[in-house]
Each structure stands twice: as C-alpha cells, then as structure tokens.
C-alpha cells in the first residue's frame, strides 16, 4: 500500500459521511474549544499532531503554498472532504472576508 493510500485509509477510518450535506465529518479528536485553530480535527501522523483537513487536502491535491490556506466552503470545521464544494485553497484575506460574511449571515438569520 502506498503512503498516500495509507494516509487516506487512516483518515477515512474516523470519518462519517453526512448524506444530506456531503460533508466528511471527522469523528476523532479536535484541537479543543479555545485559541487559534479551535475546533478543527487533529490526528497524529509521523509523530506530529496535524490538522486533518490539511493532511487530506495535501494528500489528494498536493502542496499548499505559504500564502494560501484552506477555507471550509461548507462552513463546517469538522468536514475534511478535499472537494471544491467543501474545501478551497484561498488567500488569507479571502478566507477572512468569507468568515466575516458567514458570521453576518448567521446574525441576519437569527434576527429574522
């Protein structure tokens, strides 16, 4: 089995597929509830704790350049699906803009 296949298998062993949204929901450990990166899926790989969505993205699509990051287009931090409907490589600025737009949309929905 190749390294890529073994990484994919290790991740998918802890994923539940949400039939309604198409999200691949991580059922393993997360980074906790406070601080930078809070609530994102985490796993051990080669002796390091890593973000699962980043591991699966790079496993399937390759390197993420230094000025780019992954945006959860589906707005679900537990989703690790490396598909454009769920994760997209964007600039930090674009990710921040989308995050603020999503927060405003939630506030507007709550006010209705």
N, C-alpha and C positions, 0 to 999 in steps of 0.2 A: 504494500500500500504506500502511495506517495505521501510526502509531508502534507501537501495540500488536502488530500483526501482524509488523512488522519485528523487534521485540524477541523475540517468540515464535520466529520463524524463526532468529534468531541463536543463541538458546539451544538449540533443538532440533537444530541442526546439529552440536552437540557432545554429544548425549545418546544413550545406548544403553539401550533398554528391556529390562529383565530380565523375561522371560516368566514365570518362576517366582514372583517376588515382586511384580511390577507396578511396581517402582521405576524411575524415570527416572534412570539413572546418568550423572552428569556425567563426561565423558572429557577435559575441558580442565584448565587449571591449578587448583591449590588454594592455600590460604594457608600451606602448609608443615606442618611437624610439631611446632612448638613455639609456646607462647604462647597467648593468648586467641584463640579462633576457629580454632585449628589444625585443618587437615584439611578445612575447608569449601571448596566450589567457589567460584572467583573468576573474574571476567571484567571486561573494560574496557567501559564504557558511558558515552558522552558525556564522555570524558576522565577518568573516575574508575574506580578499581577497586572493584567491588561484589560482594556475596555473591549468587550466582546464585539460590539458593532464595528469597531475599527479593525479588529482582527479578521472578522469575516469579510469586510469590505476589501481589505488588502489581499486576503487570500483569494478572492474571486476576481478583483479588478486591478490589483497592483498598488504600487506606492502612492501615498498621499503627499503631495508637495508641501513644504513648510508653510506656505502662505495660505493653505487651504485647510478646511475642516469639514466634517460631515454634519449635515443638517437632517434631523428627523422630519421629513416632509409630512409623514403621517402623524406627527406631534406626539408620538408615544415613545418615551425614553427606553422602555423595555423592549422595543422592537429592534431586532438585529438583522432584518431581511435586507440583503445588499441589492435592492431593486430600486430603480428611479422613483417609483411611487412611494417608497419608504425612506430611503437614504439618498442624499445627493451631495456631491462634493461641491462646496461653495467657498467664497472668501469669508473671513471672519466678519466683515462688515455686513455682507448679505445675510449671514446667519443671525446676526444681532437684529437686523431690520425685521426679518421674518419672525423672530422670537417676540419682538415688541408688537408686531401686527397680530400674532396669535393671542397674546395677553389682552390686547384691546378687544379682540373679537369675543373672548370669554367674558370680559366685563360687560360688553354690549348685550350678549345673550342673557347674562344674569339680570340685567336691568329691564329686560322685556317682560 
